[in-house]
Amino acid sequence: MQSGPGAAVAAGNMSPAIAAKEGGRQRRAGSHHHHHCLDVGSETPPALALCGDGLPGGEAEVLLPPEPERRARGYRAELGSILLLLVLYVLQGIPLGLAGSVPLILQSKSASYTDQAFFSFVFWPFSLKLLWAPLVDAVYLRGFGRRKSWLVPTQYVLGLFMIYMSTQVDVLLGDGQGRGPDVMALTVTFFLFEFLAATQDIAVDGWALTMLSRENVGYASTCNSVGQTAGYFLGNVLFLALESSSFCNKYLRFQPQPRGIVTLSDFLFFWGAVFLITTTLVALLKKENEELIPTKEETKGITDTYRLLFSIIKMPAVLTFCLLILTAKVGFSAADAVTGLKLVEEGVPKEHLALLAVPMVPLQIILPLIISKYTAGPQPLNTFYKAMPFRLLLGLEFAFLVWWTPKVKHEGGFPIYYYVIVLLSYALHQITLYSMYVAIMAFNAKVSDPLIGGTYMTLLNTVSNLGGNWPSTVALWLVDPLTVKECAGAQEQTCGTTVAAELCTKAGGSCVTTLDGYYVESIICVILGFGWWFLLGPKFKKLQEEGQSSWKCKRNN
């Protein structure tokens, strides 16, 4: 609410799943469309070719390898490749969606916010893939294919991993009979899951550039956006709806039953089998298009790419940008990371919260098109700066929404007008989120050195994504310490720790929250956010005035 990430995406903002898009695959916000159209390679420029928001066509021309003279091919001639890319991006969205659904399941099982913070590390691999992307780009078996060398083994491992997880996940989530979720094991498991998905992403983004001819390569970004969004929807919204017994009993069954139509175990097994079958077909039937692979990039090694990254980061303008964007999203962390969990805690069914993402899909498609008109000029960060205070104020509105939720709850659930207000709040939040996201993407495209566009732009987007991830993790971690509870009904007992809370209960009392850390955090975040906006925002905008030479990387060949 990271696909993002569809993304994704995310990644969020009303639910952790959506929030994951902002930190993970934010292309929709993108990841969402997304931060994810990124791949790092020695000379590969996937970022520019796939995420070309606001890019002059000339830059893409410079970066794509020259092709022999031949007649232009229509998209129908390459329909098979386009459909394959679409399928691969859908598969990529499944792990993102599933990981986004777990926090809601944990919250319904009364997991602590410290546990939620720990689990949030699961969303980090998509923001850190720059660390191993050069390796994926440079090491391969020439006979098998540059991208298939990574894609096929990674997807096989993903498929087998999902089938194995299907046998263990029910135990890890707890039985509800006194044994709670094993958050440590869940986090390690899903972190590996997302790490594999991020590696698959690097391979697919790179392959997209060579699988399609130059006149059709623009369809790659469409496949990325549509495929990841669809995969995220299947793994998150559809899964949460089918897993919910109340949703299935109300809308899909004649006879009520105590469980949903599918369990997480069933879902993992099904998609594990799909991964294995799809990967086998790709390995046997699809050949890489050798003639489109630029020979020039093969002369660069892994160490050269890492040296290049280090030399980019050392440039004063880039270093200033990185430090500012790493702190810019602190003000939104409570609203993005905690609000959705708080609503579940207050009784809003998690599947209803997930379904609110459905009417947002048209908005998420239209918004980047509208906003890009304002960010296509020489000063895209002005849009970022103008949207920031509105997004900060929506954080306070979210806090009010959480406070108001138990007051409108009745025996049948929540009235329709409540969901309408939540939906409007979420829509307004998406407008501000996309305004900031598209502005950053446009700025990154504008300043990226076209000679090393792929590596450069991926670095800037990775830092931007990380700037959303770490504040969300910290925000979740601080909810419990900032919450004040008292032991009602038992004198001299406290509720400051888990042990103290158990003693309070044994003494016949109950722990009552007198001050919810979420509200404290919401106010602190908004104050910090406006502090950044007043003090550092003008400095951030001033980066647009830096000459092109400030962003050009001086390389010693």
C-alpha positions as CSV (number, residue, x, y, z in Angstrom):
1,M,0.0,0.0,0.0
2,Q,6.9,-2.7,-2.8
3,S,4.2,-3.4,-6.9
4,G,5.3,-1.4,-5.0
5,P,5.2,-3.7,-6.6
6,G,3.5,-3.7,-8.9
7,A,5.2,-2.2,-8.0
8,A,4.3,-2.3,-7.6
9,V,4.1,-2.4,-5.2
10,A,4.4,-1.3,-2.0
11,A,3.3,-0.9,-0.1
12,G,0.4,1.4,1.9
13,N,-0.8,3.4,2.8
14,M,-4.1,2.2,4.2
15,S,-2.7,-1.3,4.4
16,P,0.7,-2.7,4.8
17,A,0.4,-4.4,1.5
18,I,-0.1,-1.2,-0.3
19,A,2.6,0.4,1.7
20,A,5.0,-2.2,0.5
21,K,4.7,-0.8,-2.9
22,E,6.2,2.5,-1.9
23,G,9.2,0.9,-0.3
24,G,9.4,-2.2,-2.5
25,R,8.3,-2.2,-6.0
26,Q,6.9,1.2,-6.2
27,R,6.3,1.7,-9.7
28,R,2.5,2.0,-9.5
29,A,3.4,4.2,-7.1
30,G,4.5,2.3,-8.9
31,S,6.5,-0.3,-6.9
32,H,5.1,0.8,-8.3
33,H,4.7,2.7,-13.0
34,H,7.2,1.5,-10.7
35,H,10.4,1.7,-9.2
36,H,10.8,-1.6,-10.4
37,C,11.5,-1.2,-14.0
38,L,15.0,-1.3,-13.0
39,D,18.0,-3.5,-13.8
40,V,21.6,-2.9,-13.2
41,G,24.2,-4.0,-15.6
42,S,27.5,-3.1,-16.9
43,E,26.1,-1.1,-19.8
44,T,22.5,-2.2,-19.8
45,P,20.1,0.7,-19.6
46,P,16.9,-1.0,-18.6
47,A,15.8,1.9,-16.4
48,L,15.7,4.3,-19.3
49,A,14.2,1.9,-21.7
50,L,11.5,0.5,-19.3
51,C,10.7,3.5,-17.1
52,G,10.8,6.2,-19.7
53,D,8.5,8.7,-17.9
54,G,9.4,12.1,-19.2
55,L,12.5,10.8,-21.1
56,P,13.5,12.4,-24.4
57,G,13.4,9.7,-27.0
58,G,16.9,10.6,-28.1
59,E,18.4,9.2,-24.9
60,A,16.8,5.8,-25.4
61,E,18.1,5.8,-28.9
62,V,21.6,6.4,-27.7
63,L,21.4,3.5,-25.2
64,L,19.9,0.8,-27.4
65,P,22.3,-1.2,-29.6
66,P,22.2,-0.6,-33.3
67,E,20.3,-3.2,-35.3
68,P,20.9,-4.3,-38.8
69,E,18.7,-2.6,-41.4
70,R,15.4,-4.4,-41.8
71,R,11.7,-3.8,-42.1
72,A,9.9,-2.6,-38.9
73,R,8.1,-5.4,-37.1
74,G,4.6,-4.8,-35.8
75,Y,3.7,-6.0,-32.3
76,R,1.9,-8.9,-33.7
77,A,5.1,-10.4,-35.0
78,E,6.4,-10.5,-31.4
79,L,3.1,-11.2,-29.7
80,G,4.5,-14.4,-28.2
81,S,7.4,-12.6,-26.6
82,I,5.1,-9.8,-25.3
83,L,2.7,-12.4,-23.7
84,L,5.7,-14.3,-22.2
85,L,7.0,-11.1,-20.6
86,L,3.5,-10.4,-19.3
87,V,3.3,-13.9,-17.7
88,L,6.8,-13.5,-16.1
89,Y,5.8,-10.1,-14.6
90,V,2.5,-11.6,-13.3
91,L,4.6,-14.4,-11.6
92,Q,6.8,-11.7,-10.1
93,G,3.9,-10.0,-8.5
94,I,2.6,-13.1,-6.7
95,P,5.4,-13.2,-4.0
96,L,5.0,-9.4,-3.5
97,G,1.3,-9.7,-3.0
98,L,1.6,-12.7,-0.7
99,A,4.2,-10.9,1.5
100,G,1.9,-7.9,1.6
101,S,-1.0,-10.1,2.9
102,V,1.0,-11.6,5.8
103,P,1.1,-8.5,8.0
104,L,-2.7,-8.4,7.9
105,I,-2.9,-12.1,8.8
106,L,-0.5,-11.5,11.7
107,Q,-2.5,-8.5,12.9
108,S,-5.7,-10.6,13.0
109,K,-3.7,-13.0,15.2
110,S,-2.8,-10.1,17.6
111,A,0.9,-10.0,16.7
112,S,2.8,-7.1,18.4
113,Y,4.0,-4.1,16.4
114,T,7.5,-5.1,17.3
115,D,6.8,-8.4,15.4
116,Q,5.3,-6.4,12.5
117,A,8.5,-4.2,12.4
118,F,10.7,-7.3,12.2
119,F,8.6,-8.8,9.4
120,S,8.8,-5.5,7.5
121,F,12.4,-6.4,6.6
122,V,10.8,-8.8,4.1
123,F,10.1,-5.9,1.8
124,W,13.7,-4.7,1.7
125,P,15.2,-7.0,-1.0
126,F,13.6,-5.0,-3.8
127,S,15.1,-1.8,-2.4
128,L,18.6,-3.4,-2.1
129,K,18.8,-5.4,-5.3
130,L,21.3,-3.0,-6.6
131,L,23.9,-4.7,-4.4
132,W,23.8,-8.0,-6.4
133,A,22.3,-6.9,-9.7
134,P,25.7,-6.4,-11.3
135,L,26.5,-10.0,-10.5
136,V,23.3,-11.2,-12.2
137,D,24.1,-9.1,-15.2
138,A,27.7,-10.2,-15.6
139,V,27.8,-13.9,-14.7
140,Y,26.0,-16.4,-17.0
141,L,26.3,-19.4,-19.2
142,R,26.7,-18.2,-22.8
143,G,25.3,-21.5,-24.3
144,F,22.1,-21.4,-22.2
145,G,21.4,-17.6,-22.5
146,R,22.4,-14.6,-20.5
147,R,19.0,-14.0,-18.8
148,K,17.8,-17.6,-18.8
149,S,21.0,-18.5,-16.8
150,W,19.4,-16.7,-13.9
151,L,15.7,-16.7,-14.6
152,V,15.3,-20.5,-15.0
153,P,17.2,-21.6,-11.8
154,T,15.7,-18.8,-9.7
155,Q,12.1,-19.6,-10.8
156,Y,12.7,-23.3,-10.2
157,V,13.9,-22.5,-6.6
158,L,11.0,-20.2,-6.1
159,G,8.5,-22.9,-7.2
160,L,10.1,-25.6,-5.0
161,F,10.4,-23.1,-2.1
162,M,6.6,-22.3,-2.4
163,I,5.7,-26.0,-2.4
164,Y,7.9,-26.6,0.7
165,M,6.4,-23.5,2.4
166,S,2.9,-24.8,1.8
167,T,3.7,-27.7,4.1
168,Q,5.1,-25.4,6.9
169,V,3.3,-22.1,6.7
170,D,0.3,-23.2,8.9
171,V,2.6,-24.1,11.7
172,L,4.5,-20.8,11.3
173,L,1.3,-18.8,11.5
174,G,0.2,-20.5,14.7
175,D,-2.8,-22.6,15.5
176,G,-4.8,-20.0,17.4
177,Q,-4.9,-22.5,20.3
178,G,-2.3,-20.8,22.4
179,R,0.6,-21.1,20.0
180,G,1.1,-17.8,18.3
181,P,2.9,-17.0,15.0
182,D,6.6,-17.8,14.7
183,V,7.5,-14.3,13.4
184,M,11.3,-14.9,13.2
185,A,10.8,-18.0,11.0
186,L,8.2,-16.3,8.9
187,T,10.5,-13.3,8.3
188,V,13.5,-15.4,7.3
189,T,11.3,-17.5,5.0
190,F,9.6,-14.6,3.3
191,F,12.8,-12.6,3.1
192,L,14.4,-15.4,1.1
193,F,11.2,-15.6,-1.0
194,E,11.4,-11.8,-1.8
195,F,15.2,-12.1,-2.4
196,L,14.5,-14.7,-5.1
197,A,11.7,-12.6,-6.6
198,A,14.0,-9.6,-6.8
199,T,16.6,-11.7,-8.5
200,Q,14.0,-12.9,-11.0
201,D,13.0,-9.2,-11.5
202,I,16.6,-8.2,-12.5
203,A,16.8,-11.0,-15.1
204,V,13.3,-10.3,-16.5
205,D,13.9,-6.5,-16.8
206,G,17.2,-7.2,-18.6
207,W,15.7,-9.8,-20.9
208,A,12.8,-7.5,-21.8
209,L,15.2,-5.2,-23.6
210,T,16.6,-7.9,-25.8
211,M,13.6,-10.1,-26.2
212,L,11.7,-7.4,-28.2
213,S,12.9,-5.5,-31.2
214,R,13.7,-1.8,-30.9
215,E,10.3,-0.6,-32.3
216,N,8.4,-2.8,-29.8
217,V,10.6,-2.4,-26.7
218,G,8.1,0.1,-25.3
219,Y,5.7,-2.7,-24.7
220,A,8.0,-4.0,-22.0
221,S,7.0,-1.3,-19.6
222,T,3.3,-2.0,-20.3
223,C,4.0,-5.7,-19.5
224,N,5.8,-4.7,-16.3
225,S,3.1,-2.4,-15.1
226,V,0.1,-4.6,-16.0
227,G,1.7,-7.9,-15.1
228,Q,3.0,-6.9,-11.7
229,T,-0.3,-5.2,-10.8
230,A,-2.2,-8.3,-11.8
231,G,0.2,-10.6,-9.9
232,Y,0.0,-8.4,-6.8
233,F,-3.8,-8.4,-7.0
234,L,-3.9,-12.2,-7.2
235,G,-1.4,-12.7,-4.4
236,N,-2.9,-10.1,-2.1
237,V,-6.5,-9.0,-2.7
238,L,-7.8,-12.2,-4.3
239,F,-6.0,-14.4,-1.7
240,L,-7.3,-12.4,1.3
241,A,-10.8,-12.6,-0.1
242,L,-10.8,-16.3,-0.7
243,E,-9.0,-17.0,2.6
244,S,-11.7,-15.2,4.6
245,S,-14.5,-17.4,5.8
246,S,-16.8,-14.5,6.4
247,F,-16.3,-13.2,2.8
248,C,-16.7,-16.6,1.3
249,N,-19.8,-17.4,3.4
250,K,-21.4,-14.1,2.5
251,Y,-20.7,-13.9,-1.2
252,L,-19.6,-17.3,-2.5
253,R,-21.4,-20.1,-0.6
254,F,-24.9,-21.3,0.2
255,Q,-23.8,-23.2,3.3
256,P,-21.6,-21.3,5.8
257,Q,-18.3,-23.1,6.7
258,P,-15.7,-22.2,9.3
259,R,-12.8,-21.7,6.8
260,G,-12.3,-19.8,3.5
261,I,-12.2,-21.5,0.1
262,V,-8.4,-21.5,0.1
263,T,-5.7,-21.4,2.8
264,L,-2.3,-19.9,2.5
265,S,-0.9,-23.4,2.2
266,D,-3.2,-24.2,-0.7
267,F,-2.3,-20.9,-2.4
268,L,1.4,-21.5,-2.1
269,F,1.2,-25.0,-3.4
270,F,-0.8,-24.0,-6.5
271,W,1.5,-21.1,-7.4
272,G,4.6,-23.3,-6.7
273,A,3.3,-25.7,-9.3
274,V,2.6,-22.9,-11.8
275,F,6.1,-21.6,-11.3
276,L,7.6,-25.0,-12.0
277,I,5.5,-25.7,-15.1
278,T,6.1,-22.2,-16.6
279,T,9.8,-22.3,-16.0
280,T,10.1,-25.7,-17.7
281,L,8.3,-24.4,-20.8
282,V,10.5,-21.3,-20.9
283,A,13.7,-23.4,-20.5
284,L,12.7,-25.8,-23.3
285,L,10.9,-23.6,-25.8
286,K,12.2,-20.0,-25.6
287,K,15.5,-19.0,-27.0
288,E,17.3,-15.8,-26.3
289,N,17.6,-13.4,-29.2
290,E,21.4,-13.3,-29.6
291,E,21.4,-10.7,-32.3
292,L,20.0,-8.0,-30.0
293,I,22.4,-8.5,-27.2
294,P,24.9,-5.7,-27.3
295,T,28.5,-7.0,-27.4
296,K,29.8,-3.9,-25.9
297,E,28.4,-4.5,-22.5
298,E,30.1,-7.8,-22.2
299,T,33.5,-6.1,-22.0
300,K,32.6,-4.7,-18.6
301,G,33.2,-6.8,-15.5
302,I,31.5,-6.9,-12.1
303,T,34.2,-4.9,-10.4
304,D,33.9,-2.1,-13.0
305,T,30.2,-1.8,-12.3
306,Y,30.7,-1.6,-8.5
307,R,33.5,1.0,-9.0
308,L,31.1,3.0,-11.2
309,L,28.4,2.9,-8.5
310,F,30.9,4.2,-5.9
311,S,32.1,7.0,-8.2
312,I,28.5,8.1,-8.8
313,I,27.7,8.2,-5.1
314,K,30.8,10.3,-4.3
315,M,29.7,13.1,-6.6
316,P,28.5,16.0,-4.3
317,A,25.2,16.6,-6.1
318,V,24.3,12.9,-6.0
319,L,25.4,12.5,-2.3
320,T,23.2,15.5,-1.3
321,F,20.3,14.0,-3.2
322,C,20.7,10.6,-1.5
323,L,20.9,12.1,2.0
324,L,17.8,14.3,1.4
325,I,15.7,11.6,-0.2
326,L,16.6,9.1,2.5
327,T,15.0,11.4,5.1
328,A,12.2,13.0,3.1
329,K,9.6,10.2,3.8
330,V,10.1,10.1,7.6
331,G,7.0,12.2,8.0
332,F,4.7,9.7,6.3
333,S,6.0,6.6,8.0
334,A,3.3,6.2,10.7
335,A,0.5,6.8,8.2
336,D,1.9,4.5,5.6
337,A,3.1,1.6,7.8
338,V,0.8,1.5,10.8
339,T,-2.7,2.8,9.7
340,G,-3.8,-0.3,7.9
341,L,-2.8,-2.5,10.8
342,K,-4.6,-0.2,13.3
343,L,-7.8,-0.5,11.3
344,V,-7.6,-4.3,11.4
345,E,-6.9,-4.1,15.1
346,E,-10.1,-1.9,15.5
347,G,-12.2,-4.6,13.8
348,V,-12.1,-3.7,10.1
349,P,-12.0,-7.1,8.2
350,K,-8.6,-7.5,6.5
351,E,-10.3,-8.7,3.3
352,H,-12.4,-5.6,3.1
353,L,-9.3,-3.5,3.5
354,A,-7.6,-5.4,0.7
355,L,-10.7,-5.0,-1.6
356,L,-10.4,-1.2,-1.3
357,A,-7.5,-1.5,-3.6
358,V,-9.7,-2.6,-6.5
359,P,-11.4,0.7,-7.2
360,M,-8.0,2.3,-6.9
361,V,-6.6,0.5,-10.0
362,P,-8.1,3.0,-12.6
363,L,-6.8,5.9,-10.4
364,Q,-3.3,4.3,-10.3
365,I,-3.3,4.1,-14.1
366,I,-4.6,7.6,-14.8
367,L,-2.6,9.5,-12.1
368,P,0.9,9.0,-13.6
369,L,-0.4,10.2,-17.0
370,I,-1.9,13.4,-15.5
371,I,1.0,14.1,-13.1
372,S,3.7,13.5,-15.8
373,K,2.4,16.7,-17.6
374,Y,3.5,18.7,-14.6
375,T,6.8,16.9,-14.0
376,A,8.0,16.8,-17.6
377,G,9.6,20.3,-17.5
378,P,13.0,21.4,-16.1
379,Q,11.8,21.5,-12.4
380,P,10.0,18.2,-11.6
381,L,10.8,18.5,-7.9
382,N,8.5,21.5,-7.5
383,T,5.6,19.0,-7.8
384,F,7.2,16.8,-5.0
385,Y,7.5,19.9,-2.8
386,K,3.9,21.1,-3.3
387,A,2.4,17.7,-2.7
388,M,4.4,17.0,0.5
389,P,2.3,19.1,3.0
390,F,-1.0,17.7,1.8
391,R,0.4,14.1,2.3
392,L,1.6,15.1,5.8
393,L,-1.8,16.5,6.7
394,L,-3.5,13.3,5.4
395,G,-1.4,11.5,8.1
396,L,-3.3,13.3,10.7
397,E,-6.6,12.5,8.9
398,F,-5.6,8.8,9.0
399,A,-5.1,9.0,12.7
400,F,-8.5,10.6,13.1
401,L,-10.0,7.8,11.0
402,V,-8.5,5.1,13.3
403,W,-9.8,7.0,16.4
404,W,-13.3,7.2,14.7
405,T,-13.4,3.6,13.6
406,P,-14.6,1.9,16.9
407,K,-17.2,4.6,17.3
408,V,-19.1,3.7,14.1
409,K,-18.7,-0.1,14.4
410,H,-22.0,-2.0,15.0
411,E,-22.9,-5.7,15.3
412,G,-23.2,-6.2,11.5
413,G,-19.8,-4.6,10.9
414,F,-19.3,-1.1,9.5
415,P,-21.8,1.1,7.6
416,I,-21.3,1.8,3.9
417,Y,-20.6,5.5,4.5
418,Y,-17.6,4.4,6.7
419,Y,-16.0,2.5,3.8
420,V,-16.8,5.4,1.4
421,I,-14.8,7.8,3.7
422,V,-11.9,5.3,4.0
423,L,-11.9,5.0,0.2
424,L,-11.9,8.8,-0.3
425,S,-9.1,9.1,2.2
426,Y,-7.1,6.5,0.4
427,A,-7.8,8.1,-3.0
428,L,-6.5,11.5,-1.8
429,H,-3.5,9.8,-0.3
430,Q,-2.8,8.1,-3.7
431,I,-2.9,11.5,-5.5
432,T,-0.2,12.9,-3.1
433,L,1.8,9.7,-3.2
434,Y,1.9,9.5,-7.0
435,S,2.6,13.2,-7.3
436,M,5.8,12.8,-5.2
437,Y,6.7,9.4,-6.8
438,V,6.3,10.5,-10.5
439,A,8.3,13.7,-9.7
440,I,11.2,11.8,-8.3
441,M,11.2,9.4,-11.2
442,A,11.2,12.3,-13.7
443,F,14.0,14.0,-11.8
444,N,16.1,10.8,-11.7
445,A,15.5,10.3,-15.5
446,K,16.5,14.0,-16.1
447,V,19.8,13.9,-14.2
448,S,20.9,10.4,-15.0
449,D,24.0,10.4,-17.2
450,P,22.8,8.8,-20.5
451,L,26.1,7.0,-21.0
452,I,25.5,4.9,-17.9
453,G,21.8,5.4,-17.6
454,G,20.8,1.9,-16.4
455,T,23.3,1.8,-13.5
456,Y,22.8,5.5,-12.6
457,M,19.0,5.6,-12.6
458,T,18.8,2.3,-10.8
459,L,21.0,3.7,-8.0
460,L,18.9,6.8,-7.6
461,N,15.6,4.8,-7.5
462,T,17.1,2.3,-5.1
463,V,18.0,5.1,-2.7
464,S,14.5,6.6,-3.1
465,N,12.9,3.2,-2.3
466,L,15.1,2.7,0.7
467,G,14.0,6.1,1.9
468,G,10.5,4.7,2.2
469,N,11.5,1.3,3.7
470,W,13.6,2.2,6.7
471,P,11.2,4.8,8.2
472,S,8.3,2.3,7.9
473,T,10.3,-0.3,9.8
474,V,11.2,2.2,12.6
475,A,7.6,3.4,12.8
476,L,6.3,-0.1,13.4
477,W,9.1,-0.7,16.0
478,L,8.2,2.4,18.0
479,V,4.4,1.8,18.3
480,D,4.7,-0.5,21.3
481,P,7.3,1.5,23.3
482,L,5.3,4.7,22.8
483,T,2.1,3.0,24.0
484,V,1.1,3.5,27.7
485,K,-1.0,0.8,29.4
486,E,-2.4,0.5,32.9
487,C,-3.5,-2.5,34.8
488,A,-7.2,-2.0,35.6
489,G,-8.7,-4.2,38.4
490,A,-5.4,-5.2,40.1
491,Q,-3.6,-2.8,42.4
492,E,0.2,-2.4,42.2
493,Q,0.4,-4.3,38.9
494,T,1.7,-2.7,35.7
495,C,1.5,-3.5,31.9
496,G,4.9,-2.1,30.8
497,T,6.2,-5.4,29.6
498,T,4.8,-8.7,28.4
499,V,5.7,-10.4,31.7
500,A,4.0,-7.6,33.7
501,A,0.9,-7.8,31.5
502,E,0.7,-11.5,32.3
503,L,1.0,-10.9,36.0
504,C,-1.7,-8.2,35.7
505,T,-4.1,-10.8,34.1
506,K,-3.2,-13.5,36.7
507,A,-4.1,-11.0,39.4
508,G,-7.5,-10.6,38.0
509,G,-6.9,-7.3,36.2
510,S,-6.7,-6.3,32.5
511,C,-4.4,-4.1,30.6
512,V,-6.1,-0.9,29.4
513,T,-4.4,1.4,26.8
514,T,-4.3,5.0,28.2
515,L,-2.2,6.4,25.4
516,D,-1.9,4.7,22.0
517,G,1.7,5.0,20.5
518,Y,0.2,5.3,17.0
519,Y,-1.3,8.7,17.8
520,V,1.9,9.9,19.5
521,E,3.9,8.7,16.4
522,S,1.4,10.3,14.0
523,I,1.9,13.8,15.6
524,I,5.7,13.4,15.9
525,C,6.0,12.3,12.2
526,V,3.9,15.2,10.9
527,I,6.1,17.6,13.0
528,L,9.3,16.1,11.6
529,G,7.8,16.1,8.1
530,F,7.0,19.8,8.2
531,G,10.4,20.5,9.7
532,W,12.0,18.7,6.7
533,W,9.7,20.6,4.3
534,F,10.6,24.0,5.8
535,L,14.3,23.5,6.4
536,L,15.5,21.0,3.8
537,G,12.8,21.2,1.2
538,P,14.2,24.4,-0.4
539,K,17.6,22.8,-0.5
540,F,16.1,19.7,-2.2
541,K,14.4,21.9,-4.9
542,K,17.7,23.7,-5.4
543,L,19.2,20.5,-6.7
544,Q,17.3,21.3,-10.0
545,E,19.5,24.3,-10.5
546,E,22.7,22.3,-10.6
547,G,24.3,22.2,-14.0
548,Q,24.3,19.0,-16.0
549,S,28.1,18.8,-15.3
550,S,27.3,18.3,-11.6
551,W,25.5,15.0,-12.4
552,K,28.0,13.7,-15.1
553,C,30.2,10.9,-13.9
554,K,33.9,11.4,-14.7
555,R,35.2,8.0,-15.5
556,N,38.8,6.9,-15.8
557,N,38.9,4.2,-18.4
